Amino acid sequence: KQSESLLTIWRSGDSLLGLINDMLDFSRIGAGKYPTVISRTDLRSSATTAVYGCRVLAEEGEIELQLDLPEEPVVATVDARHLIRILTLLPSNGIKFTRRGGKVGLRITPSDAGESVAVEVWDTGIGIRPEKLESLFDPFTQVDGGLSRQYEGAGLGLALSARLCRLMSATI
């Protein structure tokens, strides 16, 4: 019983630490005090690292996590740390809103000309009503007020992802 209580305390503390870090990072970006180091990075490596970091959350929810990467390197000029954060936040969000037995995936597709790269995160979750799409990246918001009681979170993950993308001149 003590082990179970300690695990609950540890998970709660870890969740709170994540929330605090997201809020601090969100504020630092807004204040222009968040370092960005742009370099050439193989996106396959970043995606693999991010999806690996989501695996425990997916396993706890009995959700299949899929990663679809090209065989050849996909090199882009980005901040690798920001990219890994984004590629962790987006699947984690998908996992949170997907029922047991569902699927969440991440796919990287370079353009035919090699001038751009599409990174797609998809899930079999509850979905988003079209009229709520414009507020999707607003901070401290979940797209349906009723969801805030059913799904935990402060509504920062997508807003933080959008800000990190802007720092790298990427679009989301």
Secondary structure, 3 states (H helix, E strand, C coil): CHHHHHHHHHHHHHHHHHHHHHHHHHHHHHCCCCCCCCEEEEHHHHHHHHHHHHHHHHHHCCCEEEEECCCCCCEEEECHHHHHHHHHHHHHHHHHCCCCCCEEEEEEEECCCCCCEEEEEEECCCCCCHHHHHHCCCCCCCCCCCHHHHCCCCCCHHHHHHHHHHHCCCCC
